[in-house]
Amino acid sequence: MIRLLLPLFFAVYLVGCGAPQKVPVVTGGQQEPVYKSDNAIDNGNGVYIKPQQGRSEINAARSNSKPRHETKAGVAKLLASAETYTTKKKYSSAQATLERAQRIDPKEPKVYYELSLIHLKKKQYRQAEQMCRKGLSLSHGNRPLQKKLWFAMANALNGQGQKQKAMKALQRADKLKM
């Protein structure tokens, strides 16, 4: 009797191991079970997406983890080049280089910070304030950069004679924890 049940049990066990595994899938903001063998696509967060979904739904599922913006290699080189120009006090060349980096990656907050510093050195306080505001709008989660941007903002506002707003910007910078 055991000789008959053991192979039967083993066969059932093997069939169970080979069955498609159910994993979560994101469809229209709701999760539902889907079989891994249904050609579901892993979005990189362990969530599988049905391939018949539109690109916007797939991108929405991927964006759930709030990926940090990484500096592109070309932009990093341009930032380094602009820093070299700045140390040599060639502010116009540094500004041109940073504006080129801005065209390559308009969502890079470091570029706006560096541009704000160039405008401060050239005593273009209004432009410096605008660069700080744009950099702050793009620097989500990057507290060290946000702190630098708030200090630059304080300098820009102070240069425009707006002492009260400059003090508030300094207070915002001090509130940021590293």
Residue pairs with C-beta under 8 A, 6 or more apart in sequence:
20 35
20 36
20 37
20 38
21 35
21 36
22 33
22 34
22 35
22 36
23 33
23 34
23 36
23 40
23 46
23 47
23 48
24 31
24 32
24 33
24 34
24 47
24 48
25 31
25 32
25 33
25 34
25 40
25 47
25 48
25 49
25 50
26 43
26 47
26 49
26 57
26 60
26 61
26 64
27 49
27 50
27 53
27 57
28 57
34 40
34 48
34 50
36 48
38 50
39 51
40 48
40 49
40 50
40 51
41 48
41 49
41 50
41 51
41 58
42 48
42 49
43 49
43 58
43 61
43 62
44 62
44 65
45 61
45 62
45 64
45 65
47 61
47 64
49 57
49 58
49 61
66 140
66 141
68 141
68 142
69 107
69 108
69 109
69 138
71 79
71 105
71 108
71 110
72 104
72 105
72 108
74 101
74 104
75 101
75 104
75 105
75 108
75 111
78 97
78 98
78 100
78 101
78 104
79 98
79 101
79 110
79 111
79 114
81 97
82 94
82 95
82 97
82 98
82 101
82 114
82 118
83 94
83 114
85 91
85 93
85 94
85 97
86 94
86 114
86 117
86 118
86 121
91 118
91 121
91 122
94 114
94 118
95 115
95 118
95 119
95 122
98 111
98 114
98 115
98 118
99 115
101 108
101 111
102 108
102 111
102 112
102 115
105 111
107 138
108 138
109 135
109 136
109 138
109 139
109 142
109 145
109 149
110 135
110 145
111 135
112 131
112 132
112 134
112 135
112 138
112 149
113 131
113 132
113 135
113 145
113 148
113 149
113 152
115 131
116 128
116 129
116 131
116 132
116 135
116 149
116 152
116 153
116 156
117 128
117 152
119 125
119 127
119 128
119 131
119 156
120 128
120 152
120 155
120 156
120 159
123 159
125 156
125 157
125 159
125 160
126 156
126 160
128 152
128 155
128 156
128 159
129 153
129 156
129 157
129 160
132 149
132 150
132 152
132 153
132 156
133 153
135 145
135 149
136 146
136 149
136 150
136 153
139 145
139 146
139 149
143 176
143 177
143 178
144 178
146 176
147 173
147 176
147 178
150 169
150 170
150 172
150 173
150 176
151 169
151 170
151 173
153 169
154 166
154 167
154 169
154 170
154 173
155 166
157 163
157 165
157 166
157 169
158 166
